[in-house]
Amino acid sequence: MTYTITLETFNGSTKKINLASKGAVAQFISTYPTQLPVGVAVKVACDTLGISGTLRGTLTPSKSN
């Protein structure tokens, strides 16, 4: 079975990501915010699992010298 996650930005852009298992969905949802900058949020949904919500970025920009 394939689990499809739908990501939607607040300006309406959407992207679908297919994952192979419930565990892969859980891992994606727990790690994806670390890839988004602070202040960025996306809506996330997986209809197959009845999941919906908002992921908020936790990535802080690093200072480069």
Biopython code that builds the backbone (N, CA, C, O; Angstrom):
import numpy as np
from Bio.PDB.StructureBuilder import StructureBuilder

atoms = [
    (1, "MET", "N", (0.846, -1.183, 0.000)),
    (1, "MET", "CA", (0.000, 0.000, 0.000)),
    (1, "MET", "C", (0.887, 1.240, 0.000)),
    (1, "MET", "O", (1.919, 1.278, 0.669)),
    (2, "THR", "N", (0.479, 2.236, -0.745)),
    (2, "THR", "CA", (1.197, 3.503, -0.798)),
    (2, "THR", "C", (0.414, 4.553, -0.024)),
    (2, "THR", "O", (-0.809, 4.639, -0.136)),
    (3, "TYR", "N", (1.121, 5.338, 0.752)),
    (3, "TYR", "CA", (0.515, 6.420, 1.519)),
    (3, "TYR", "C", (0.919, 7.733, 0.866)),
    (3, "TYR", "O", (2.107, 8.004, 0.695)),
    (4, "THR", "N", (-0.063, 8.545, 0.503)),
    (4, "THR", "CA", (0.212, 9.810, -0.161)),
    (4, "THR", "C", (0.056, 10.953, 0.834)),
    (4, "THR", "O", (-1.006, 11.133, 1.430)),
    (5, "ILE", "N", (1.122, 11.717, 1.003)),
    (5, "ILE", "CA", (1.093, 12.913, 1.830)),
    (5, "ILE", "C", (0.920, 14.098, 0.897)),
    (5, "ILE", "O", (1.601, 14.199, -0.123)),
    (6, "THR", "N", (0.016, 14.984, 1.246)),
    (6, "THR", "CA", (-0.163, 16.214, 0.498)),
    (6, "THR", "C", (0.358, 17.367, 1.337)),
    (6, "THR", "O", (-0.075, 17.571, 2.471)),
    (7, "LEU", "N", (1.297, 18.121, 0.767)),
    (7, "LEU", "CA", (1.810, 19.325, 1.406)),
    (7, "LEU", "C", (1.213, 20.520, 0.681)),
    (7, "LEU", "O", (1.181, 20.554, -0.549)),
    (8, "GLU", "N", (0.741, 21.499, 1.443)),
    (8, "GLU", "CA", (0.155, 22.690, 0.832)),
    (8, "GLU", "C", (0.689, 23.923, 1.544)),
    (8, "GLU", "O", (0.623, 24.030, 2.769)),
    (9, "THR", "N", (1.217, 24.851, 0.755)),
    (9, "THR", "CA", (1.670, 26.111, 1.339)),
    (9, "THR", "C", (0.446, 26.998, 1.546)),
    (9, "THR", "O", (-0.630, 26.728, 1.013)),
    (10, "PHE", "N", (0.625, 28.039, 2.312)),
    (10, "PHE", "CA", (-0.504, 28.909, 2.599)),
    (10, "PHE", "C", (-0.858, 29.816, 1.428)),
    (10, "PHE", "O", (-1.863, 30.525, 1.482)),
    (11, "ASN", "N", (-0.043, 29.805, 0.362)),
    (11, "ASN", "CA", (-0.423, 30.537, -0.843)),
    (11, "ASN", "C", (-1.117, 29.626, -1.848)),
    (11, "ASN", "O", (-1.490, 30.072, -2.933)),
    (12, "GLY", "N", (-1.296, 28.331, -1.492)),
    (12, "GLY", "CA", (-2.074, 27.425, -2.320)),
    (12, "GLY", "C", (-1.299, 26.413, -3.137)),
    (12, "GLY", "O", (-1.913, 25.545, -3.758)),
    (13, "SER", "N", (0.024, 26.486, -3.165)),
    (13, "SER", "CA", (0.823, 25.501, -3.904)),
    (13, "SER", "C", (0.749, 24.154, -3.193)),
    (13, "SER", "O", (0.809, 24.086, -1.965)),
    (14, "THR", "N", (0.618, 23.079, -3.977)),
    (14, "THR", "CA", (0.550, 21.753, -3.376)),
    (14, "THR", "C", (1.589, 20.826, -3.989)),
    (14, "THR", "O", (2.022, 21.003, -5.128)),
    (15, "LYS", "N", (1.973, 19.834, -3.195)),
    (15, "LYS", "CA", (2.895, 18.801, -3.657)),
    (15, "LYS", "C", (2.472, 17.500, -3.002)),
    (15, "LYS", "O", (2.139, 17.472, -1.818)),
    (16, "LYS", "N", (2.486, 16.427, -3.769)),
    (16, "LYS", "CA", (2.142, 15.107, -3.241)),
    (16, "LYS", "C", (3.400, 14.252, -3.167)),
    (16, "LYS", "O", (4.217, 14.237, -4.087)),
    (17, "ILE", "N", (3.537, 13.540, -2.052)),
    (17, "ILE", "CA", (4.680, 12.669, -1.839)),
    (17, "ILE", "C", (4.148, 11.286, -1.492)),
    (17, "ILE", "O", (3.349, 11.143, -0.566)),
    (18, "ASN", "N", (4.580, 10.271, -2.223)),
    (18, "ASN", "CA", (4.166, 8.895, -1.957)),
    (18, "ASN", "C", (5.202, 8.208, -1.076)),
    (18, "ASN", "O", (6.400, 8.247, -1.356)),
    (19, "LEU", "N", (4.719, 7.579, -0.009)),
    (19, "LEU", "CA", (5.586, 6.843, 0.902)),
    (19, "LEU", "C", (5.071, 5.421, 1.039)),
    (19, "LEU", "O", (3.882, 5.158, 0.856)),
    (20, "ALA", "N", (5.976, 4.505, 1.364)),
    (20, "ALA", "CA", (5.660, 3.081, 1.321)),
    (20, "ALA", "C", (4.975, 2.530, 2.565)),
    (20, "ALA", "O", (4.318, 1.491, 2.495)),
    (21, "SER", "N", (5.118, 3.214, 3.714)),
    (21, "SER", "CA", (4.580, 2.631, 4.947)),
    (21, "SER", "C", (4.132, 3.712, 5.922)),
    (21, "SER", "O", (4.453, 4.890, 5.764)),
    (22, "LYS", "N", (3.371, 3.274, 6.949)),
    (22, "LYS", "CA", (2.963, 4.196, 8.013)),
    (22, "LYS", "C", (4.189, 4.737, 8.736)),
    (22, "LYS", "O", (4.230, 5.908, 9.112)),
    (23, "GLY", "N", (5.185, 3.880, 8.927)),
    (23, "GLY", "CA", (6.412, 4.313, 9.585)),
    (23, "GLY", "C", (7.130, 5.401, 8.802)),
    (23, "GLY", "O", (7.678, 6.335, 9.387)),
    (24, "ALA", "N", (7.129, 5.279, 7.483)),
    (24, "ALA", "CA", (7.757, 6.295, 6.640)),
    (24, "ALA", "C", (7.005, 7.619, 6.746)),
    (24, "ALA", "O", (7.619, 8.685, 6.735)),
    (25, "VAL", "N", (5.685, 7.552, 6.847)),
    (25, "VAL", "CA", (4.875, 8.764, 7.020)),
    (25, "VAL", "C", (5.222, 9.421, 8.352)),
    (25, "VAL", "O", (5.440, 10.631, 8.413)),
    (26, "ALA", "N", (5.273, 8.620, 9.419)),
    (26, "ALA", "CA", (5.597, 9.153, 10.742)),
    (26, "ALA", "C", (6.985, 9.790, 10.757)),
    (26, "ALA", "O", (7.175, 10.859, 11.336)),
    (27, "GLN", "N", (7.950, 9.134, 10.121)),
    (27, "GLN", "CA", (9.307, 9.676, 10.077)),
    (27, "GLN", "C", (9.344, 10.980, 9.294)),
    (27, "GLN", "O", (10.002, 11.936, 9.705)),
    (28, "PHE", "N", (8.641, 11.023, 8.169)),
    (28, "PHE", "CA", (8.606, 12.242, 7.363)),
    (28, "PHE", "C", (8.030, 13.396, 8.173)),
    (28, "PHE", "O", (8.590, 14.493, 8.187)),
    (29, "ILE", "N", (6.907, 13.145, 8.850)),
    (29, "ILE", "CA", (6.239, 14.206, 9.615)),
    (29, "ILE", "C", (7.115, 14.678, 10.778)),
    (29, "ILE", "O", (7.086, 15.858, 11.129)),
    (30, "SER", "N", (7.879, 13.787, 11.369)),
    (30, "SER", "CA", (8.714, 14.197, 12.495)),
    (30, "SER", "C", (10.000, 14.894, 12.053)),
    (30, "SER", "O", (10.533, 15.719, 12.795)),
    (31, "THR", "N", (10.507, 14.582, 10.866)),
    (31, "THR", "CA", (11.779, 15.171, 10.437)),
    (31, "THR", "C", (11.635, 16.348, 9.468)),
    (31, "THR", "O", (12.539, 17.179, 9.389)),
    (32, "TYR", "N", (10.541, 16.441, 8.741)),
    (32, "TYR", "CA", (10.408, 17.496, 7.734)),
    (32, "TYR", "C", (10.523, 18.907, 8.321)),
    (32, "TYR", "O", (11.127, 19.769, 7.683)),
    (33, "PRO", "N", (9.974, 19.175, 9.501)),
    (33, "PRO", "CA", (10.125, 20.534, 10.050)),
    (33, "PRO", "C", (11.580, 20.964, 10.233)),
    (33, "PRO", "O", (11.869, 22.161, 10.209)),
    (34, "THR", "N", (12.487, 20.027, 10.413)),
    (34, "THR", "CA", (13.900, 20.392, 10.568)),
    (34, "THR", "C", (14.513, 20.865, 9.253)),
    (34, "THR", "O", (15.615, 21.415, 9.245)),
    (35, "GLN", "N", (13.810, 20.655, 8.142)),
    (35, "GLN", "CA", (14.282, 21.097, 6.831)),
    (35, "GLN", "C", (13.692, 22.450, 6.444)),
    (35, "GLN", "O", (14.147, 23.083, 5.491)),
    (36, "LEU", "N", (12.675, 22.889, 7.188)),
    (36, "LEU", "CA", (12.016, 24.161, 6.895)),
    (36, "LEU", "C", (12.583, 25.256, 7.795)),
    (36, "LEU", "O", (12.797, 25.026, 8.986)),
    (37, "PRO", "N", (12.826, 26.439, 7.243)),
    (37, "PRO", "CA", (13.310, 27.537, 8.084)),
    (37, "PRO", "C", (12.255, 27.960, 9.114)),
    (37, "PRO", "O", (11.054, 27.793, 8.898)),
    (38, "VAL", "N", (12.729, 28.508, 10.234)),
    (38, "VAL", "CA", (11.817, 29.062, 11.230)),
    (38, "VAL", "C", (10.960, 30.119, 10.547)),
    (38, "VAL", "O", (11.470, 30.917, 9.761)),
    (39, "GLY", "N", (9.682, 30.132, 10.834)),
    (39, "GLY", "CA", (8.763, 31.096, 10.232)),
    (39, "GLY", "C", (8.043, 30.559, 9.010)),
    (39, "GLY", "O", (7.126, 31.202, 8.499)),
    (40, "VAL", "N", (8.447, 29.387, 8.534)),
    (40, "VAL", "CA", (7.789, 28.769, 7.382)),
    (40, "VAL", "C", (6.915, 27.630, 7.895)),
    (40, "VAL", "O", (7.338, 26.831, 8.730)),
    (41, "ALA", "N", (5.693, 27.572, 7.382)),
    (41, "ALA", "CA", (4.776, 26.510, 7.775)),
    (41, "ALA", "C", (4.078, 25.966, 6.537)),
    (41, "ALA", "O", (3.830, 26.703, 5.583)),
    (42, "VAL", "N", (3.763, 24.677, 6.553)),
    (42, "VAL", "CA", (3.006, 24.048, 5.478)),
    (42, "VAL", "C", (1.913, 23.181, 6.089)),
    (42, "VAL", "O", (2.072, 22.605, 7.166)),
    (43, "LYS", "N", (0.813, 23.109, 5.374)),
    (43, "LYS", "CA", (-0.259, 22.198, 5.773)),
    (43, "LYS", "C", (0.110, 20.807, 5.275)),
    (43, "LYS", "O", (0.654, 20.657, 4.181)),
    (44, "VAL", "N", (-0.187, 19.795, 6.077)),
    (44, "VAL", "CA", (0.125, 18.426, 5.701)),
    (44, "VAL", "C", (-1.119, 17.572, 5.908)),
    (44, "VAL", "O", (-1.869, 17.774, 6.863)),
    (45, "ALA", "N", (-1.333, 16.620, 5.008)),
    (45, "ALA", "CA", (-2.472, 15.714, 5.144)),
    (45, "ALA", "C", (-2.131, 14.364, 4.539)),
    (45, "ALA", "O", (-1.419, 14.275, 3.540)),
    (46, "CYS", "N", (-2.653, 13.315, 5.163)),
    (46, "CYS", "CA", (-2.584, 11.971, 4.612)),
    (46, "CYS", "C", (-3.968, 11.376, 4.831)),
    (46, "CYS", "O", (-4.278, 10.885, 5.916)),
    (47, "ASP", "N", (-4.794, 11.422, 3.793)),
    (47, "ASP", "CA", (-6.187, 10.982, 3.911)),
    (47, "ASP", "C", (-6.299, 9.511, 4.305)),
    (47, "ASP", "O", (-7.202, 9.137, 5.053)),
    (48, "THR", "N", (-5.392, 8.680, 3.808)),
    (48, "THR", "CA", (-5.435, 7.255, 4.105)),
    (48, "THR", "C", (-5.354, 6.994, 5.606)),
    (48, "THR", "O", (-6.009, 6.091, 6.127)),
    (49, "LEU", "N", (-4.536, 7.800, 6.296)),
    (49, "LEU", "CA", (-4.355, 7.624, 7.737)),
    (49, "LEU", "C", (-5.199, 8.596, 8.567)),
    (49, "LEU", "O", (-5.189, 8.533, 9.796)),
    (50, "GLY", "N", (-5.923, 9.485, 7.903)),
    (50, "GLY", "CA", (-6.748, 10.455, 8.612)),
    (50, "GLY", "C", (-5.930, 11.507, 9.347)),
    (50, "GLY", "O", (-6.337, 11.994, 10.402)),
    (51, "ILE", "N", (-4.779, 11.856, 8.787)),
    (51, "ILE", "CA", (-3.882, 12.824, 9.418)),
    (51, "ILE", "C", (-3.987, 14.156, 8.687)),
    (51, "ILE", "O", (-3.982, 14.201, 7.457)),
    (52, "SER", "N", (-4.081, 15.239, 9.452)),
    (52, "SER", "CA", (-3.984, 16.574, 8.864)),
    (52, "SER", "C", (-3.482, 17.531, 9.940)),
    (52, "SER", "O", (-3.728, 17.331, 11.130)),
    (53, "GLY", "N", (-2.789, 18.554, 9.513)),
    (53, "GLY", "CA", (-2.263, 19.529, 10.458)),
    (53, "GLY", "C", (-1.289, 20.463, 9.780)),
    (53, "GLY", "O", (-1.250, 20.570, 8.555)),
    (54, "THR", "N", (-0.504, 21.134, 10.596)),
    (54, "THR", "CA", (0.457, 22.108, 10.104)),
    (54, "THR", "C", (1.842, 21.761, 10.626)),
    (54, "THR", "O", (2.016, 21.481, 11.812)),
    (55, "LEU", "N", (2.818, 21.780, 9.739)),
    (55, "LEU", "CA", (4.215, 21.585, 10.127)),
    (55, "LEU", "C", (4.893, 22.954, 10.103)),
    (55, "LEU", "O", (4.801, 23.684, 9.116)),
    (56, "ARG", "N", (5.569, 23.290, 11.191)),
    (56, "ARG", "CA", (6.261, 24.574, 11.290)),
    (56, "ARG", "C", (7.766, 24.338, 11.312)),
    (56, "ARG", "O", (8.264, 23.455, 12.010)),
    (57, "GLY", "N", (8.478, 25.145, 10.532)),
    (57, "GLY", "CA", (9.914, 24.990, 10.411)),
    (57, "GLY", "C", (10.665, 25.246, 11.701)),
    (57, "GLY", "O", (10.302, 26.122, 12.486)),
    (58, "THR", "N", (11.725, 24.461, 11.911)),
    (58, "THR", "CA", (12.572, 24.622, 13.089)),
    (58, "THR", "C", (14.028, 24.885, 12.715)),
    (58, "THR", "O", (14.874, 25.017, 13.600)),
    (59, "LEU", "N", (14.334, 24.963, 11.427)),
    (59, "LEU", "CA", (15.700, 25.163, 10.957)),
    (59, "LEU", "C", (16.102, 26.620, 11.148)),
    (59, "LEU", "O", (15.473, 27.520, 10.592)),
    (60, "THR", "N", (17.148, 26.852, 11.932)),
    (60, "THR", "CA", (17.643, 28.214, 12.106)),
    (60, "THR", "C", (18.825, 28.415, 11.164)),
    (60, "THR", "O", (19.697, 27.553, 11.060)),
    (61, "PRO", "N", (18.849, 29.545, 10.485)),
    (61, "PRO", "CA", (19.949, 29.789, 9.553)),
    (61, "PRO", "C", (21.274, 29.856, 10.297)),
    (61, "PRO", "O", (21.366, 30.442, 11.376)),
    (62, "SER", "N", (22.288, 29.255, 9.714)),
    (62, "SER", "CA", (23.609, 29.308, 10.349)),
    (62, "SER", "C", (24.353, 30.534, 9.829)),
    (62, "SER", "O", (24.216, 30.927, 8.670)),
    (63, "LYS", "N", (25.132, 31.116, 10.709)),
    (63, "LYS", "CA", (25.928, 32.271, 10.315)),
    (63, "LYS", "C", (27.209, 31.780, 9.665)),
    (63, "LYS", "O", (27.936, 30.969, 10.240)),
    (64, "SER", "N", (27.483, 32.272, 8.469)),
    (64, "SER", "CA", (28.729, 31.887, 7.808)),
    (64, "SER", "C", (29.664, 33.080, 7.800)),
    (64, "SER", "O", (29.235, 34.209, 7.563)),
    (65, "ASN", "N", (30.908, 32.842, 8.051)),
    (65, "ASN", "CA", (31.889, 33.938, 8.096)),
    (65, "ASN", "C", (32.629, 34.025, 6.806)),
    (65, "ASN", "O", (33.496, 34.884, 6.649)),
]
sb = StructureBuilder()
sb.init_structure("model")
sb.init_model(0)
sb.init_chain("A")
sb.init_seg("    ")
for serial, (resi, resn, name, xyz) in enumerate(atoms, 1):
    if name == "N":
        sb.init_residue(resn, " ", resi, " ")
    sb.init_atom(name, np.array(xyz, "f"), 0.0, 1.0, " ", f" {name:<3s}", serial, name[0])
structure = sb.get_structure()
